Amino acid sequence: MACTNEISAAPVLFLSHGGGPLPLLGHSGHAEMVRTFEKLRTGLPPSPAAIILISAHWEAQPVEVTGGATPSLIYDYYGFPPESYGIKYPALGKPELATAVSRHLNEQGIPSQINGRRGFDHGMFIPLRMLYPKADIPVVQLSLDASLDPGLHVRVGRALREFRAQNIMIIGSGFSFHNLSVFFSPKTPTAGVSIADFTQWLDAVMSGQELSEEERTARLEQWEQAPSARFCHPREEHLLPLHCCFGASGSAVSEIYSFKTMGVESRCYLWNT
């Protein structure tokens, strides 16, 4: 299989996926996010052959790939209403794609293995229920590498790039901002400035047409040097799916979707070329 950047390649999408199941529960702090996802949905292909999804809620070493044909759902959130644990999203897996992905990662020097028992976590089924509610597209989920090495995750994305030519969509499910104490605290002016500074830096890195692939890679690998980086991401697991998405695209984003989640600036990034 050869890498391709043809227009016919399936899109790459980074999602800020919200707080646990709250987007599906009518939570007022997620209303703007839900509206944005409805808009985003209209610009996505209605029936990609499959989805490869990298979730912030799964870390393993080496990288693992869901290999089951009918993965269950993992309700990996706590303290929510009972209906949160009855959410259904009966998407199928795709074992042959999982095998191909794991094999290709290994061939590219990225150790990986199949996990045939693991189900889909909420980083998968919450956003996909909004974007593809029929659950009729097979999904293979990837873990992050537990090292949380940013350069490695760009390489993971590059290894996935060629699958786009098979009408397989790449989705990174994380969050452009992920400091939980800020979400659940009064929003101070200082916090607002810190969030704005980091978000502006992120938008510039992801959209700047003047940046080469190498320059964009270097900035993402050195993301901790960005303004207020560690305030916005005390731990980077929710940012690294973006590194994978950039690796899978290798270019500036096609479109930025801006919205607020619980009063905090949030982003989704789409590559559709």
C-alpha positions in Angstrom: 0.0 0.0 0.0 1.3 3.4 -0.9 0.8 6.7 1.0 -1.6 9.1 -0.6 -2.7 12.7 -0.2 -5.3 12.5 -2.9 -8.5 14.4 -2.5 -10.4 11.1 -2.5 -8.7 10.1 0.8 -11.0 9.7 3.8 -10.9 12.6 6.3 -9.0 12.9 9.5 -10.8 14.4 12.5 -9.7 15.5 15.9 -12.5 15.7 18.5 -12.8 17.4 21.8 -15.3 14.9 23.1 -16.7 16.5 26.2 -17.1 15.4 29.8 -18.0 11.7 30.1 -21.6 11.1 29.0 -22.8 14.6 29.5 -23.1 15.5 25.8 -25.8 12.8 25.5 -27.6 13.8 28.7 -28.8 17.3 27.7 -26.2 19.0 30.0 -26.4 22.7 29.5 -22.7 23.1 29.5 -22.4 20.9 26.5 -25.2 22.5 24.4 -22.8 24.4 22.2 -20.7 21.3 21.7 -23.7 19.3 20.6 -24.7 22.0 18.1 -21.2 22.0 16.8 -21.1 18.3 16.3 -24.4 18.5 14.4 -22.8 21.0 12.1 -19.6 18.9 11.8 -21.6 15.8 11.0 -23.0 17.4 7.8 -19.5 17.7 6.4 -18.4 14.2 7.0 -18.7 11.2 4.6 -21.9 9.4 5.3 -20.5 5.9 5.0 -16.7 5.5 5.3 -15.6 1.8 5.0 -14.4 1.9 8.6 -13.1 4.2 11.3 -9.8 3.9 13.1 -10.2 5.8 16.4 -7.4 6.8 18.8 -8.8 7.5 22.3 -7.4 9.5 25.2 -8.9 6.9 27.5 -6.7 4.0 26.7 -3.0 3.7 27.3 -0.9 0.6 26.7 2.6 -0.5 26.0 3.1 -1.5 23.4 0.3 0.2 21.4 -2.8 -2.0 21.4 -5.5 -2.4 18.8 -9.1 -3.7 19.4 -9.4 -7.0 17.6 -12.8 -8.2 18.5 -15.7 -8.5 16.0 -18.3 -7.3 18.5 -16.6 -5.2 21.2 -18.7 -4.3 24.3 -18.9 -0.8 25.7 -16.7 0.2 28.6 -18.5 2.8 30.8 -15.3 4.3 32.1 -16.9 7.2 34.0 -18.1 7.5 37.5 -20.8 9.3 39.5 -23.3 9.9 36.6 -27.0 9.2 36.4 -28.1 5.6 35.9 -29.1 6.2 32.3 -25.4 6.9 31.6 -24.7 3.2 32.0 -27.4 2.1 29.6 -26.1 4.0 26.6 -25.9 1.8 23.6 -23.7 2.0 20.5 -23.6 -1.4 18.8 -20.9 -0.7 16.3 -19.0 -3.7 15.0 -15.3 -4.2 15.1 -13.2 -5.2 12.0 -10.7 -7.9 13.0 -9.0 -8.0 9.5 -8.4 -4.2 9.7 -7.1 -4.5 13.2 -4.6 -7.1 12.0 -3.5 -4.9 9.1 -3.1 -1.9 11.4 -1.1 -3.8 14.0 1.1 -5.4 11.3 1.8 -2.1 9.6 2.6 -0.3 12.9 5.1 -3.1 13.6 6.6 -2.8 10.2 7.1 0.9 10.8 9.0 0.2 14.0 6.1 1.0 16.3 5.5 -2.1 18.6 1.9 -3.0 18.7 -0.4 -6.0 19.4 -4.0 -7.0 19.1 -6.2 -6.9 22.1 -9.2 -9.2 21.3 -11.0 -8.7 24.6 -11.1 -5.0 25.1 -14.3 -3.1 24.4 -14.9 0.5 23.2 -14.4 3.2 25.8 -16.5 6.4 26.1 -13.9 8.3 24.0 -15.3 6.3 21.2 -19.0 5.7 21.7 -20.0 9.2 23.1 -18.8 11.3 20.1 -19.6 8.6 17.5 -23.1 8.4 18.7 -23.5 12.0 17.8 -21.6 11.8 14.5 -22.7 8.4 13.3 -25.8 7.5 15.3 -26.8 4.4 13.3 -23.6 2.7 14.6 -23.4 1.0 11.1 -19.7 1.7 10.5 -17.1 -0.8 11.8 -14.6 0.7 14.2 -11.1 -0.3 15.3 -9.8 1.5 18.3 -6.1 2.2 19.1 -4.6 2.9 22.4 -2.1 5.6 23.1 1.4 4.4 23.9 1.9 4.6 27.7 5.1 6.5 27.2 3.0 9.5 26.1 5.9 10.5 23.8 4.6 13.2 21.5 7.0 12.3 18.6 6.0 8.7 18.8 2.3 9.6 18.4 3.0 11.7 15.3 4.7 8.6 13.9 1.7 6.4 14.8 -0.4 8.8 12.7 2.0 8.7 9.8 1.7 4.9 9.9 -2.1 5.2 9.7 -2.0 7.7 6.8 -2.1 5.1 4.0 -5.4 3.6 5.3 -7.2 6.8 4.2 -6.9 5.7 0.6 -9.1 2.7 1.5 -11.9 5.1 2.6 -11.0 4.5 6.2 -11.5 7.6 8.4 -9.0 8.4 11.1 -10.4 10.0 14.3 -8.5 11.2 17.3 -10.8 11.6 20.4 -9.3 13.8 23.1 -9.7 17.4 24.2 -7.9 20.6 23.2 -8.1 21.6 26.9 -8.1 19.2 29.7 -7.7 20.6 33.2 -10.5 19.1 35.1 -10.2 21.4 38.1 -10.9 24.4 35.8 -14.0 22.8 34.3 -15.6 22.4 37.7 -14.4 25.7 39.2 -15.4 29.4 38.8 -13.7 30.7 35.6 -11.2 33.3 36.7 -9.8 36.0 34.4 -6.3 34.5 34.8 -7.6 31.1 33.8 -9.4 32.6 30.8 -6.2 34.3 29.6 -4.2 31.0 30.0 -6.8 29.0 28.0 -6.9 31.7 25.3 -3.1 31.8 24.9 -2.8 28.1 24.5 -5.8 27.8 22.2 -4.5 30.5 20.0 -1.1 28.8 19.8 -2.8 25.5 19.0 -4.9 27.1 16.2 -1.9 28.7 14.7 0.1 25.5 14.7 -2.7 23.4 13.2 -3.8 26.0 10.6 -0.6 27.9 9.6 -0.2 27.5 5.9 3.4 28.8 6.1 4.5 25.9 8.2 6.1 22.8 6.6 5.3 19.3 7.8 8.6 19.2 9.6 8.0 22.6 11.3 4.6 21.6 12.5 5.9 18.3 13.7 8.6 20.1 15.7 6.1 22.4 17.4 3.8 19.6 18.3 6.7 17.5 19.7 7.7 20.5 21.8 4.2 21.4 22.8 5.2 21.9 26.5 6.9 25.1 25.4 3.6 26.6 24.3 2.0 29.4 26.4 0.2 27.9 29.5 0.8 24.4 28.1 0.9 22.5 31.4 -2.0 24.6 32.9 -4.2 23.5 30.0 -2.8 19.9 30.0 -1.5 18.9 33.4 -1.2 15.4 31.8 -1.1 15.2 28.0 -3.2 12.1 27.2 -6.1 14.2 25.9 -3.8 16.2 23.5 -1.9 13.3 22.0 -4.7 12.0 19.7 -4.2 15.4 17.9 -0.6 14.4 17.3 -1.8 11.2 15.7 -4.3 13.1 13.6 -1.6 15.5 12.3 0.6 12.5 11.5 -2.2 10.9 9.5 -2.6 14.1 7.5 0.8 15.8 7.3 -0.7 19.2 6.5 -2.6 22.2 7.9 -6.2 21.6 8.9 -9.0 22.2 6.5 -11.4 23.6 9.1 -11.4 24.6 12.7 -14.6 24.1 14.7 -14.7 26.4 17.8 -17.1 26.1 20.7 -17.2 26.2 24.5 -17.6 23.3 26.8 -18.7 24.1 30.3 -17.5 27.7 29.6 -14.1 26.6 28.3 -12.8 27.2 24.7 -12.7 23.9 22.8 -11.7 22.8 19.4 -12.3 20.1 16.8 -10.0 20.0 13.7 -10.9 18.5 10.4 -8.6 17.5 7.5 -10.7 16.6 4.4 -8.0 16.7 1.7 
